[in-house]
Amino acid sequence: MKPSFFKVIRFLTFDYSIQRNKKNSLLVLMFHQVSDVKRSYYPAMPLKAFEELCCYVKKHYTVLDISEVANHYFNNSKPAAVITFDDAHYDILENAWPILSKLGLKFTVNVDTEILETEKPQDFIRVFDMLNHCNLKSYQDVQFMKTPLEIKKDSPLETEAAFVEIMSGLSSKDKRTFVDNMANSIGMKSDNYSKMLSAEDVKFLSSKGVQFGSHSHTHPILTEIEKDQVVFEMQLSKEILENLTGKSVDIFAYPNGIWNEKTEQMAKDCGFKYFLLTEDKINYLTPSTIQKHRYKRVNQYHRTLVEALSHIYGTTAFLRKLLGR
């Protein structure tokens, strides 16, 4: 009885070997913040969980840069993983890099390059920072909202999603106005925003072999803005990063993971080759999919190793389906 029970537990958590051991599987992890600072909105992955997950990945996968995926697929049998960070929080340098460097793991940072000029995070994160530093029970900007939005501290993901939905439908200019209006209405101080990487930090990490990709310039929803704005966002971010690192930047991570064939073609025309999505799925590679260089990523925001691995291997969704929830 006991062995069977433990086999089930292992299958449903960190030993889901059916998926893990497939030769053609590619796990692309997406992190944002790695920190022990507790936040209700847009939470960080704790350092212990992050280190445990990285040790697990090192043991079971070959960790690559995106550009190495095709060669690995055709010449190796071990499943591969790619580690990425979006938005360029300072946590990457302060907390994640020491762990990854110690383990000898490669990783990529995708930067929305306006942060290097403003020293503030992109608009969506500014809103989450404001929610973490105020005690609002509801919020309404009459310029963009017909009714007040209830802020549910006991259901932060629901509140985050509501703000994202509102902002995603705005132009870049209106989105910035929305964020500035909110900051002014609650008296948000600049010191309360998340600390971001500086230009010097980017240069330092690049000198240590860290790869950089573009996450646009101002983090707009690319499918909601005009073509010339999309091209501007892509070209400027690429130029800034290449000037800072002295290296070619050919990775593009779509803001909020939202894209279409038109935006991808524009990215290709701007010189990008590899495209990162947000679909919470493991990639199963074939010669034809490799040619597209379009990779799904699994978002990591969990508090423990078991939570993270259950999410990676789809166990959470499996259990919900099994239980009818």
Backbone bond lengths (Angstrom), bond angles and torsions (degrees), N, CA, C in turn:
res aa  C-N    CA-C-N  psi(-1)  N-CA   C-N-CA  omega(-1)  CA-C   N-CA-C  phi
1 M - - - 1.465 - - 1.527 110.90 -
2 K 1.321 116.81 -46.98 1.457 120.43 -178.16 1.520 113.25 -61.94
3 P 1.346 119.36 -48.78 1.471 119.05 179.72 1.524 112.79 -56.12
4 S 1.338 116.95 -42.12 1.458 120.27 179.81 1.517 110.60 -62.77
5 F 1.328 116.38 -42.65 1.465 120.96 180.00 1.521 110.34 -59.67
6 F 1.323 116.91 -46.95 1.462 120.46 -177.60 1.520 111.30 -69.62
7 K 1.325 118.17 -31.07 1.464 120.14 174.94 1.521 110.43 -62.25
8 V 1.325 116.13 -41.07 1.466 120.15 178.58 1.519 110.49 -63.80
9 I 1.334 116.40 -45.34 1.463 120.58 -179.80 1.523 110.30 -60.83
10 R 1.317 116.59 -44.53 1.463 119.87 -179.87 1.516 110.86 -64.55
11 F 1.315 116.84 -39.81 1.467 120.44 -179.94 1.524 110.96 -64.29
12 L 1.332 115.96 -38.66 1.462 119.85 -175.61 1.523 113.40 -84.11
13 T 1.333 117.84 -4.62 1.468 118.51 -179.64 1.517 109.74 -124.03
14 F 1.334 116.67 -106.61 1.456 118.35 -167.07 1.520 115.87 -97.07
15 D 1.333 119.80 6.61 1.455 119.82 178.60 1.530 110.91 -119.55
16 Y 1.281 116.40 40.17 1.470 121.61 -178.11 1.525 107.38 -78.95
17 S 1.324 115.52 70.52 1.465 121.68 -168.38 1.521 113.93 -71.85
18 I 1.331 118.57 -20.14 1.466 120.04 -178.55 1.519 110.02 -58.68
19 Q 1.337 115.78 -43.37 1.454 119.23 178.76 1.525 111.33 -82.36
20 R 1.328 116.24 -41.42 1.457 120.49 -171.83 1.526 112.31 -61.52
21 N 1.332 116.98 -37.40 1.455 119.89 -170.43 1.524 114.43 -90.74
22 K 1.311 117.95 4.51 1.451 119.02 177.50 1.519 110.57 -68.54
23 K 1.330 115.67 130.12 1.463 120.49 -177.73 1.520 111.71 -58.04
24 N 1.312 117.42 -39.40 1.459 120.02 -172.97 1.525 113.70 -91.17
25 S 1.339 117.75 13.63 1.457 119.23 179.54 1.525 110.91 -85.99
26 L 1.313 115.21 138.73 1.462 122.46 176.98 1.516 108.18 -129.13
27 L 1.306 115.90 115.34 1.458 122.38 177.88 1.524 108.46 -96.89
28 V 1.329 117.22 116.98 1.458 120.88 176.54 1.523 107.70 -111.14
29 L 1.319 115.65 110.30 1.457 121.90 -177.69 1.523 110.57 -88.36
30 M 1.319 116.40 139.56 1.461 121.60 176.56 1.529 109.03 -120.82
31 F 1.316 115.15 117.95 1.455 121.64 175.45 1.525 109.36 -111.04
32 H 1.323 115.14 162.26 1.458 120.86 172.26 1.527 108.77 -124.57
33 Q 1.318 116.36 -76.66 1.464 120.19 179.58 1.526 110.75 -109.20
34 V 1.332 115.61 140.15 1.466 122.54 173.46 1.516 106.20 -123.62
35 S 1.318 116.24 106.44 1.461 119.85 -172.79 1.519 109.82 -164.50
36 D 1.332 115.70 153.52 1.458 120.90 174.57 1.527 112.31 -92.14
37 V 1.332 116.82 0.57 1.465 120.60 175.03 1.523 108.17 -71.49
38 K 1.318 116.81 125.70 1.462 120.51 -176.25 1.527 110.16 -85.99
39 R 1.320 115.27 131.42 1.453 122.64 178.20 1.521 108.84 -132.10
40 S 1.323 116.09 137.73 1.468 119.78 176.88 1.519 110.58 -71.94
41 Y 1.344 115.42 -40.90 1.453 120.88 -177.68 1.524 110.06 -107.45
42 Y 1.327 114.72 137.42 1.468 120.71 179.40 1.532 109.84 55.25
43 P 1.331 117.36 59.36 1.474 120.88 -173.30 1.521 113.24 -69.85
44 A 1.313 114.88 153.07 1.462 121.62 177.78 1.527 110.18 -91.47
45 M 1.329 115.54 157.27 1.460 120.45 172.39 1.527 107.71 -82.60
46 P 1.328 119.46 126.97 1.469 121.37 179.86 1.527 111.68 -62.54
47 L 1.325 115.95 152.27 1.460 120.83 -176.19 1.529 111.60 -59.41
48 K 1.329 117.86 -41.90 1.461 120.36 -177.73 1.530 110.57 -62.67
49 A 1.330 116.71 -46.48 1.458 120.39 179.55 1.522 110.83 -63.22
50 F 1.334 116.31 -40.13 1.460 120.68 179.57 1.524 110.73 -62.98
51 E 1.324 117.45 -46.01 1.463 120.21 -179.16 1.522 111.03 -65.86
52 E 1.321 117.41 -41.39 1.471 120.51 178.73 1.522 110.93 -62.31
53 L 1.329 116.25 -41.50 1.461 119.71 179.48 1.525 110.95 -65.94
54 C 1.326 116.49 -41.20 1.468 119.96 179.20 1.521 111.16 -64.20
55 C 1.337 117.29 -38.87 1.468 120.52 177.39 1.526 110.40 -64.33
56 Y 1.318 116.80 -40.60 1.454 121.14 178.05 1.528 110.50 -62.93
57 V 1.320 116.27 -46.09 1.463 120.91 -179.02 1.530 110.41 -62.53
58 K 1.316 116.54 -42.08 1.463 120.02 179.28 1.527 111.39 -61.25
59 K 1.330 116.67 -38.06 1.453 121.28 -177.94 1.521 112.23 -70.13
60 H 1.320 117.56 -38.69 1.462 120.98 -169.64 1.527 114.79 -105.18
61 Y 1.336 117.64 -9.38 1.466 120.72 -176.41 1.522 110.74 -133.32
62 T 1.326 114.63 158.82 1.460 120.57 165.52 1.527 106.65 -91.71
63 V 1.329 117.30 118.01 1.468 121.39 -176.15 1.524 109.29 -88.93
64 L 1.329 115.27 124.64 1.462 121.86 -171.64 1.517 111.75 -124.69
65 D 1.344 115.04 166.07 1.454 121.33 159.35 1.522 107.16 -82.72
66 I 1.320 117.09 155.46 1.464 121.45 -179.43 1.530 111.71 -54.05
67 S 1.319 116.82 -39.40 1.464 120.89 -176.57 1.528 112.73 -66.26
68 E 1.319 117.77 -14.65 1.465 121.57 -177.74 1.532 113.50 -95.07
69 V 1.321 117.14 -3.21 1.462 120.91 -172.82 1.526 112.00 -61.91
70 A 1.321 117.84 -48.73 1.467 120.60 -175.93 1.531 111.49 -60.59
71 N 1.319 116.70 -47.04 1.465 120.51 -179.50 1.523 110.79 -62.05
72 H 1.328 116.85 -40.17 1.466 120.71 179.18 1.529 110.27 -63.82
73 Y 1.305 116.49 -44.34 1.462 120.57 -177.30 1.523 111.63 -59.06
74 F 1.301 117.46 -40.84 1.465 121.07 -176.13 1.533 113.05 -82.56
75 N 1.338 117.61 -12.22 1.465 118.89 -172.50 1.527 115.34 -127.72
76 N 1.341 118.36 1.40 1.454 119.93 -176.98 1.524 110.76 -137.91
77 S 1.325 114.68 160.47 1.461 119.84 179.56 1.522 113.09 -106.93
78 K 1.315 118.16 -14.93 1.465 121.30 -177.28 1.525 110.62 -80.81
79 P 1.327 118.49 138.16 1.465 119.85 177.12 1.526 110.95 -62.05
80 A 1.324 116.56 152.78 1.457 121.66 -174.38 1.521 111.23 -114.56
81 A 1.324 114.97 159.32 1.464 121.87 176.85 1.519 109.15 -139.46
82 V 1.313 115.43 149.81 1.459 123.29 174.64 1.520 107.00 -127.58
83 I 1.323 116.77 134.92 1.467 122.28 -179.11 1.528 108.75 -107.96
84 T 1.322 116.31 123.74 1.465 120.23 -178.99 1.525 110.92 -130.69
85 F 1.326 114.61 154.85 1.467 122.62 173.80 1.521 108.00 -128.45
86 D 1.321 116.61 138.42 1.458 121.43 174.33 1.530 110.41 -109.30
87 D 1.331 115.21 152.28 1.471 124.30 170.15 1.524 114.56 82.63
88 A 1.326 118.75 -14.83 1.473 122.21 170.59 1.524 114.36 62.93
89 H 1.314 116.02 52.02 1.463 120.42 172.87 1.530 110.62 -70.04
90 Y 1.306 115.88 151.69 1.457 120.98 178.27 1.531 111.33 -64.22
91 D 1.340 116.04 -23.53 1.466 120.56 176.13 1.523 111.90 -52.24
92 I 1.320 116.42 -30.90 1.469 120.40 -178.39 1.525 110.03 -59.56
93 L 1.315 116.02 -45.56 1.461 120.46 -179.89 1.524 111.20 -76.68
94 E 1.318 116.60 -42.31 1.463 121.45 -173.93 1.518 113.29 -74.39
95 N 1.332 117.05 -39.98 1.464 120.46 -171.81 1.530 114.95 -116.84
96 A 1.327 117.05 -42.07 1.468 119.38 -174.44 1.527 112.09 -80.02
97 W 1.323 117.11 -45.53 1.461 120.04 -174.86 1.536 112.80 -58.43
98 P 1.349 120.72 -43.13 1.468 118.54 177.90 1.527 113.20 -57.85
99 I 1.325 117.25 -38.48 1.462 121.13 179.63 1.519 110.88 -69.86
100 L 1.323 116.48 -48.39 1.463 120.64 -179.10 1.519 111.91 -65.39
101 S 1.324 116.00 -37.36 1.464 120.40 178.76 1.525 110.55 -65.70
102 K 1.333 116.36 -42.72 1.465 120.80 178.71 1.526 111.75 -61.25
103 L 1.347 115.55 -38.02 1.464 120.56 -178.91 1.527 112.56 -84.62
104 G 1.329 116.76 -8.07 1.463 120.68 -179.74 1.513 113.34 69.85
105 L 1.336 116.98 35.77 1.462 121.42 -176.93 1.531 111.50 -103.14
106 K 1.311 115.88 133.43 1.454 121.58 177.37 1.526 109.83 -75.56
107 F 1.339 116.26 152.97 1.454 119.06 174.38 1.520 110.67 -158.13
108 T 1.336 114.44 163.35 1.460 122.25 -177.55 1.520 109.59 -123.00
109 V 1.325 116.21 140.09 1.465 121.94 175.28 1.524 108.18 -115.13
110 N 1.326 116.65 123.50 1.455 122.61 178.58 1.521 109.38 -101.06
111 V 1.321 116.06 118.46 1.464 121.83 -168.86 1.524 111.76 -109.49
112 D 1.331 116.78 129.26 1.456 121.14 165.92 1.533 104.78 -88.41
113 T 1.315 115.89 102.68 1.467 122.73 -158.14 1.520 114.91 -69.20
114 E 1.313 119.56 -12.22 1.463 119.85 176.18 1.524 111.19 -59.58
115 I 1.326 116.93 -29.40 1.467 119.89 -178.99 1.519 111.92 -60.81
116 L 1.335 116.77 -26.48 1.460 120.28 179.71 1.527 110.86 -71.75
117 E 1.336 116.53 -19.54 1.458 121.58 177.73 1.525 111.60 -94.02
118 T 1.326 117.45 -42.30 1.467 121.55 -173.90 1.525 113.39 -90.03
119 E 1.339 116.94 -22.15 1.466 123.07 -173.64 1.529 111.40 63.05
120 K 1.317 116.19 22.39 1.453 122.07 175.96 1.523 108.29 -126.57
121 P 1.340 117.07 155.66 1.474 119.51 178.56 1.520 112.06 -71.23
122 Q 1.327 115.72 168.46 1.457 120.93 177.29 1.532 109.98 -65.83
123 D 1.339 114.90 168.92 1.463 121.80 -166.91 1.526 114.74 -58.06
124 F 1.333 118.02 -44.58 1.461 119.84 -178.34 1.532 110.55 -60.73
125 I 1.324 116.69 -42.70 1.462 120.32 -178.59 1.519 110.46 -69.03
126 R 1.326 117.82 -34.45 1.468 119.93 176.29 1.525 110.59 -58.28
127 V 1.328 115.66 -41.50 1.464 119.27 178.54 1.518 110.78 -63.64
128 F 1.336 117.24 -44.99 1.472 119.89 178.82 1.530 110.60 -63.46
129 D 1.329 117.45 -38.31 1.469 120.48 176.01 1.522 110.62 -61.01
130 M 1.327 116.01 -41.44 1.466 119.41 179.56 1.520 111.09 -64.83
131 L 1.333 116.69 -40.85 1.462 119.98 178.09 1.530 111.33 -62.51
132 N 1.322 116.30 -34.57 1.462 120.33 179.36 1.521 112.92 -74.62
133 H 1.333 117.74 -18.50 1.468 120.88 -175.29 1.522 113.44 -114.03
134 C 1.317 117.77 13.90 1.461 119.76 177.75 1.523 109.03 -136.60
135 N 1.309 116.36 169.08 1.466 121.47 -178.81 1.525 111.52 -117.24
136 L 1.325 115.85 36.72 1.447 120.25 179.99 1.534 111.21 -65.97
137 K 1.324 115.92 138.95 1.458 120.60 173.41 1.522 111.24 -96.89
138 S 1.331 115.90 -20.94 1.455 121.15 175.89 1.524 107.73 -157.42
139 Y 1.338 114.82 162.49 1.460 118.85 179.10 1.517 109.58 -147.93
140 Q 1.331 114.42 140.58 1.456 119.74 175.55 1.518 110.11 -145.28
141 D 1.320 116.01 129.34 1.454 122.89 169.39 1.523 105.24 -109.54
142 V 1.337 116.75 105.24 1.461 120.33 -172.47 1.522 112.65 -62.56
143 Q 1.341 116.20 -18.14 1.462 119.31 178.22 1.526 111.41 -69.77
144 F 1.339 116.52 -27.20 1.464 120.11 -174.27 1.531 114.15 -128.64
145 M 1.335 117.74 -6.71 1.464 120.78 -174.90 1.521 110.47 -130.53
146 K 1.318 116.23 131.74 1.464 120.47 179.47 1.521 111.60 -79.04
147 T 1.312 116.69 -33.48 1.467 121.24 -178.83 1.523 109.69 -133.12
148 P 1.332 117.16 155.71 1.472 119.92 178.03 1.526 111.41 -63.96
149 L 1.302 115.31 149.43 1.459 121.70 177.20 1.521 108.65 -102.15
150 E 1.317 116.51 123.15 1.467 120.59 177.97 1.524 109.42 -72.50
151 I 1.322 115.54 131.67 1.464 120.88 179.12 1.518 108.00 -100.03
152 K 1.316 115.92 109.95 1.460 121.87 -173.56 1.523 110.56 -102.18
153 K 1.307 116.14 99.12 1.463 119.59 -178.85 1.523 112.14 -67.44
154 D 1.320 117.03 -22.08 1.463 119.93 177.64 1.523 111.79 -86.44
155 S 1.335 116.34 -2.77 1.467 121.58 177.44 1.529 108.74 -141.79
156 P 1.347 116.45 65.72 1.463 120.16 -173.76 1.516 114.98 -61.17
157 L 1.342 117.52 -35.78 1.462 119.26 -179.42 1.526 111.30 -63.87
158 E 1.320 116.24 -37.00 1.460 120.46 177.90 1.525 110.71 -65.33
159 T 1.327 116.25 -41.51 1.464 120.70 178.88 1.527 110.64 -66.86
160 E 1.333 116.44 -44.30 1.472 119.80 177.14 1.521 110.65 -56.98
161 A 1.322 116.62 -46.96 1.462 121.17 -177.37 1.529 111.31 -62.06
162 A 1.323 116.77 -36.06 1.459 120.48 -179.65 1.525 111.10 -66.41
163 F 1.326 116.68 -42.76 1.465 120.28 177.85 1.531 110.72 -67.22
164 V 1.324 116.94 -40.57 1.465 120.66 179.16 1.525 110.30 -62.04
165 E 1.324 116.37 -41.07 1.464 119.91 179.90 1.529 111.10 -61.86
166 I 1.321 116.83 -43.49 1.469 120.87 179.15 1.520 110.67 -63.29
167 M 1.323 116.32 -49.08 1.459 121.04 -174.25 1.528 112.63 -71.70
168 S 1.326 116.86 -30.85 1.464 120.01 -177.45 1.517 112.08 -65.62
169 G 1.320 117.04 -24.35 1.454 119.99 -179.86 1.513 114.33 -89.78
170 L 1.332 116.99 4.26 1.463 121.21 -177.73 1.524 110.98 -100.02
171 S 1.304 115.92 152.01 1.461 120.57 172.06 1.521 108.74 -67.93
172 S 1.320 117.01 166.65 1.466 120.55 179.89 1.527 111.03 -57.61
173 K 1.338 116.31 -42.08 1.464 121.10 -179.12 1.529 111.31 -65.97
174 D 1.345 116.43 -45.46 1.463 119.88 -179.57 1.522 111.58 -68.40
175 K 1.317 116.76 -35.78 1.469 120.14 177.81 1.520 110.70 -61.51
176 R 1.323 116.25 -43.27 1.466 120.28 178.70 1.526 110.78 -65.80
177 T 1.343 116.57 -38.19 1.464 120.35 176.83 1.528 110.52 -62.99
178 F 1.326 116.55 -43.02 1.471 121.94 178.42 1.530 110.19 -57.64
179 V 1.314 116.37 -47.16 1.468 121.06 -177.76 1.522 111.01 -66.96
180 D 1.326 116.93 -43.88 1.463 120.54 179.09 1.525 111.31 -63.88
181 N 1.333 116.67 -39.56 1.468 120.10 177.47 1.518 111.17 -60.96
182 M 1.327 115.95 -42.68 1.465 120.13 -179.42 1.524 110.79 -65.91
183 A 1.332 116.12 -42.70 1.466 120.05 179.48 1.521 111.21 -61.65
184 N 1.320 116.71 -42.26 1.469 120.92 179.61 1.521 111.80 -67.36
185 S 1.325 116.19 -37.36 1.469 119.64 -176.58 1.520 112.62 -69.60
186 I 1.335 117.77 -30.21 1.472 119.82 -179.23 1.527 112.38 -103.47
187 G 1.334 116.75 -2.59 1.467 120.05 -179.58 1.516 112.72 68.80
188 M 1.317 116.87 41.26 1.465 121.14 -178.55 1.518 111.00 -65.45
189 K 1.330 116.73 130.50 1.458 122.00 177.99 1.524 110.02 -91.10
190 S 1.319 116.03 144.92 1.469 120.46 -178.76 1.517 111.85 -58.83
191 D 1.334 117.11 -33.51 1.470 121.01 -177.74 1.527 112.71 -66.85
192 N 1.330 116.94 -17.06 1.462 119.84 -177.63 1.529 113.46 -88.52
193 Y 1.326 116.83 -5.51 1.460 119.10 175.62 1.526 110.03 -77.19
194 S 1.312 116.45 154.66 1.467 121.31 177.71 1.527 109.88 -58.78
195 K 1.320 115.64 141.48 1.464 120.32 177.25 1.525 109.13 -78.89
196 M 1.328 115.92 135.75 1.457 121.07 -176.07 1.526 110.73 -116.03
197 L 1.330 116.30 163.98 1.461 120.57 174.95 1.529 109.78 -64.15
198 S 1.316 116.00 145.77 1.464 122.08 175.32 1.528 109.11 -98.38
199 A 1.316 115.89 172.82 1.467 120.27 176.32 1.524 110.41 -59.59
200 E 1.330 116.63 -39.77 1.464 120.20 178.63 1.520 111.77 -66.01
201 D 1.325 116.58 -35.72 1.470 120.34 176.66 1.522 111.11 -64.32
202 V 1.327 116.16 -40.90 1.464 120.66 177.68 1.523 110.33 -61.84
203 K 1.327 116.54 -45.26 1.466 120.37 178.21 1.525 111.03 -60.07
204 F 1.330 116.51 -43.52 1.463 120.61 -178.89 1.519 111.12 -62.44
205 L 1.328 117.11 -50.60 1.462 120.29 -178.24 1.529 111.19 -63.76
206 S 1.328 116.35 -38.47 1.465 119.66 177.25 1.523 110.99 -61.50
207 S 1.329 116.31 -38.93 1.471 120.52 179.55 1.525 111.72 -65.90
208 K 1.341 116.45 -20.75 1.467 121.70 179.10 1.533 111.85 -94.11
209 G 1.333 116.24 6.77 1.461 119.80 176.04 1.508 115.73 95.77
210 V 1.337 116.93 4.28 1.465 119.51 177.80 1.525 109.09 -72.66
211 Q 1.325 115.50 136.24 1.462 120.69 -179.90 1.528 109.87 -90.19
212 F 1.340 116.03 144.77 1.462 120.20 179.46 1.517 110.93 -120.38
213 G 1.331 114.56 142.71 1.445 121.57 175.25 1.510 109.57 -128.76
214 S 1.313 116.04 166.35 1.465 121.15 178.70 1.527 110.41 -89.05
215 H 1.321 114.61 142.21 1.460 122.23 173.39 1.532 107.90 -122.62
216 S 1.360 114.63 26.93 1.471 125.60 -174.07 1.526 109.25 82.23
217 H 1.321 116.70 -174.43 1.470 120.15 178.32 1.526 111.27 -94.65
218 T 1.332 117.81 -50.18 1.465 120.53 -176.47 1.522 114.12 -114.01
219 H 1.341 117.44 7.19 1.465 122.88 179.02 1.532 112.56 63.63
220 P 1.328 119.05 48.81 1.463 119.86 174.64 1.523 110.67 -81.67
221 I 1.321 116.60 165.47 1.455 121.04 169.62 1.522 105.73 -82.12
222 L 1.306 117.21 106.37 1.467 121.83 -167.26 1.526 113.44 -62.30
223 T 1.322 116.87 -29.66 1.465 119.66 -179.26 1.524 112.39 -76.76
224 E 1.344 117.20 -6.89 1.462 121.35 -177.83 1.527 112.98 -104.39
225 I 1.332 118.41 -0.20 1.454 120.59 -177.14 1.526 110.32 -119.83
226 E 1.320 115.83 165.07 1.460 121.54 -177.35 1.532 111.28 -68.43
227 K 1.340 114.74 156.73 1.466 120.93 -176.83 1.520 112.04 -56.81
228 D 1.338 117.84 -43.11 1.461 119.18 -177.87 1.520 111.58 -66.03
229 Q 1.335 116.99 -30.97 1.463 120.57 176.23 1.523 110.95 -69.54
230 V 1.334 116.12 -40.11 1.466 120.48 178.51 1.526 109.58 -60.25
231 V 1.308 116.26 -47.99 1.464 121.00 -179.81 1.531 110.59 -61.64
232 F 1.330 116.36 -42.31 1.469 120.70 177.75 1.523 110.40 -59.23
233 E 1.330 117.11 -47.78 1.468 121.92 -179.40 1.528 111.11 -57.82
234 M 1.316 116.47 -43.59 1.463 121.04 -176.92 1.530 111.82 -72.76
235 Q 1.314 115.91 -48.40 1.463 119.62 -176.07 1.519 112.13 -65.22
236 L 1.337 116.59 -43.13 1.467 119.34 -177.57 1.518 111.30 -65.61
237 S 1.326 117.39 -44.38 1.467 119.56 -179.26 1.527 110.52 -63.99
238 K 1.305 116.73 -40.77 1.472 121.11 178.63 1.531 110.38 -61.66
239 E 1.331 115.82 -45.57 1.466 120.94 -178.83 1.528 111.38 -63.25
240 I 1.317 117.04 -44.04 1.464 121.15 -179.59 1.525 111.03 -61.66
241 L 1.325 116.15 -47.63 1.465 120.02 -177.58 1.524 112.28 -67.66
242 E 1.319 117.03 -38.89 1.468 119.61 179.27 1.528 110.90 -68.16
243 N 1.322 116.96 -35.27 1.469 120.10 177.43 1.526 110.98 -67.98
244 L 1.334 116.77 -36.39 1.468 120.54 -179.24 1.523 112.38 -73.87
245 T 1.330 116.29 -42.51 1.464 120.33 -173.17 1.524 113.36 -92.73
246 G 1.334 116.85 -21.00 1.461 119.76 -174.31 1.513 112.62 69.60
247 K 1.340 116.19 18.58 1.468 121.59 -178.18 1.523 110.09 -128.40
248 S 1.324 115.61 156.32 1.449 120.54 177.07 1.530 109.78 -68.92
249 V 1.319 116.65 136.38 1.465 122.39 178.20 1.524 107.59 -112.70
250 D 1.326 116.74 108.67 1.465 120.14 -176.20 1.522 113.80 -123.14
251 I 1.347 116.80 15.14 1.465 121.82 177.35 1.522 109.07 -106.62
252 F 1.320 116.91 133.98 1.457 120.43 174.90 1.524 109.45 -127.29
253 A 1.329 116.21 122.25 1.462 122.63 176.73 1.525 108.04 -103.81
254 Y 1.320 116.62 117.93 1.460 120.42 -175.63 1.532 111.46 -66.16
255 P 1.333 118.58 128.78 1.473 120.68 175.38 1.522 111.46 -57.27
256 N 1.313 115.75 129.20 1.467 123.29 -176.57 1.531 112.42 58.88
257 G 1.331 116.40 12.16 1.462 120.58 178.59 1.513 114.26 70.98
258 I 1.337 117.55 12.13 1.465 121.20 -175.13 1.523 109.99 -95.01
259 W 1.345 115.99 127.20 1.455 120.69 -175.63 1.533 109.39 -155.92
260 N 1.312 115.22 169.51 1.458 121.57 168.87 1.524 107.92 -150.70
261 E 1.304 116.90 178.61 1.467 120.60 -176.48 1.528 111.78 -61.33
262 K 1.332 117.16 -34.33 1.460 120.37 -179.90 1.524 111.56 -66.31
263 T 1.341 116.83 -45.32 1.465 119.31 -179.96 1.523 110.93 -65.68
264 E 1.345 116.30 -35.57 1.464 118.46 178.99 1.531 111.05 -67.17
265 Q 1.313 117.09 -39.97 1.463 119.25 177.89 1.521 110.92 -64.12
266 M 1.334 116.87 -39.11 1.465 120.01 176.59 1.523 110.79 -62.85
267 A 1.319 116.41 -39.47 1.460 120.03 178.09 1.531 110.75 -64.31
268 K 1.319 116.60 -41.26 1.466 120.14 176.64 1.524 110.85 -62.04
269 D 1.329 116.10 -41.90 1.466 120.61 179.48 1.529 111.75 -64.35
270 C 1.335 116.22 -26.53 1.470 120.77 178.48 1.531 111.98 -84.47
271 G 1.339 117.20 -3.76 1.455 120.24 175.98 1.507 115.55 104.36
272 F 1.332 117.77 7.29 1.462 120.20 177.30 1.527 109.84 -84.95
273 K 1.326 115.47 148.20 1.465 121.06 -176.12 1.524 113.02 -120.87
274 Y 1.336 117.31 -32.85 1.453 122.10 -175.51 1.531 109.40 -115.12
275 F 1.350 116.08 136.38 1.459 120.60 -171.67 1.528 110.34 -126.81
276 L 1.329 115.94 127.59 1.456 122.02 -175.42 1.520 110.56 -108.93
277 L 1.337 115.51 124.46 1.452 123.03 -179.98 1.524 109.90 -104.00
278 T 1.320 115.99 176.04 1.461 121.52 174.48 1.513 107.37 -128.86
279 E 1.342 116.99 94.28 1.466 119.77 -177.06 1.527 113.03 -130.80
280 D 1.332 117.45 3.54 1.465 121.13 178.35 1.520 113.09 52.56
281 K 1.341 115.69 44.81 1.461 120.49 178.39 1.525 110.14 -138.47
282 I 1.321 115.47 150.37 1.455 121.39 172.72 1.526 108.25 -78.51
283 N 1.322 117.34 141.56 1.463 122.03 177.46 1.523 110.12 -84.49
284 Y 1.332 116.35 136.22 1.455 120.79 172.46 1.513 107.14 -115.50
285 L 1.319 116.29 110.16 1.458 122.48 -165.96 1.524 112.90 -86.64
286 T 1.311 114.45 143.92 1.455 124.24 170.88 1.524 106.16 -136.35
287 P 1.323 118.47 163.64 1.469 119.39 177.91 1.527 112.53 -53.57
288 S 1.332 117.58 -37.35 1.466 119.72 -177.90 1.527 111.87 -72.34
289 T 1.351 117.92 -39.01 1.467 119.14 179.74 1.525 111.06 -71.16
290 I 1.320 116.29 -32.36 1.470 119.39 178.77 1.525 110.62 -63.34
291 Q 1.320 117.17 -35.93 1.461 120.67 -179.25 1.522 112.42 -62.50
292 K 1.334 116.84 -27.97 1.463 120.39 -179.59 1.530 112.12 -77.25
293 H 1.339 117.35 -23.93 1.470 121.98 -178.47 1.530 111.33 54.60
294 R 1.307 116.50 38.70 1.468 122.27 -178.73 1.521 107.81 -117.27
295 Y 1.345 117.07 115.71 1.455 120.01 -170.01 1.530 112.25 -123.44
296 K 1.320 115.31 134.15 1.464 121.93 176.25 1.524 109.26 -80.33
297 R 1.325 115.47 148.51 1.466 119.27 179.81 1.526 111.02 -124.87
298 V 1.331 114.75 149.34 1.458 121.72 177.69 1.531 108.08 -101.41
299 N 1.323 116.48 119.17 1.462 121.86 -176.64 1.524 110.80 -76.17
300 Q 1.328 116.77 130.24 1.461 121.79 -177.64 1.532 111.08 -113.04
301 Y 1.332 115.47 115.46 1.461 121.30 -179.23 1.533 109.34 -143.20
302 H 1.310 116.75 25.56 1.458 121.37 -169.76 1.522 112.66 -92.11
303 R 1.328 115.25 163.21 1.465 121.65 -175.20 1.526 112.38 -95.38
304 T 1.335 118.40 -20.47 1.468 121.31 -176.65 1.525 109.95 -136.86
305 L 1.318 115.53 163.95 1.461 121.22 177.94 1.517 111.04 -63.33
306 V 1.332 117.99 -43.13 1.462 120.90 -178.38 1.522 110.83 -62.24
307 E 1.332 117.36 -42.19 1.460 120.51 177.40 1.528 110.66 -60.04
308 A 1.339 115.36 -45.62 1.464 119.97 -177.43 1.524 111.46 -63.27
309 L 1.331 117.19 -45.42 1.454 120.45 -177.70 1.524 111.92 -71.81
310 S 1.320 116.95 -36.01 1.460 119.77 176.20 1.520 110.15 -61.58
311 H 1.325 115.48 -37.73 1.468 120.55 178.68 1.528 110.74 -69.41
312 I 1.316 116.67 -44.17 1.463 121.09 -178.64 1.529 111.05 -58.78
313 Y 1.315 116.47 -45.35 1.459 119.91 -173.40 1.525 113.53 -92.39
314 G 1.335 116.06 11.49 1.451 119.36 174.57 1.511 115.11 75.13
315 T 1.325 117.53 11.14 1.455 120.10 -176.79 1.513 111.65 -67.38
316 T 1.326 117.22 -35.53 1.463 120.37 179.94 1.521 110.27 -60.00
317 A 1.325 116.02 -48.32 1.471 120.49 179.08 1.533 110.54 -64.35
318 F 1.351 116.00 -37.97 1.465 120.55 179.91 1.527 110.70 -61.90
319 L 1.321 116.97 -44.39 1.454 121.16 -178.54 1.528 111.30 -66.76
320 R 1.343 116.47 -40.46 1.452 119.44 178.43 1.529 111.14 -61.97
321 K 1.330 115.59 -40.94 1.455 119.85 178.81 1.524 110.62 -66.49
322 L 1.341 115.90 -40.64 1.459 121.27 -179.50 1.514 110.74 -63.31
323 L 1.343 115.95 -38.38 1.465 120.72 -176.96 1.530 112.43 -89.01
324 G 1.334 116.06 -3.61 1.454 119.27 178.68 1.504 113.89 73.19
325 R 1.356 116.85 31.78 1.473 121.28 -177.39 1.541 109.96 -112.24
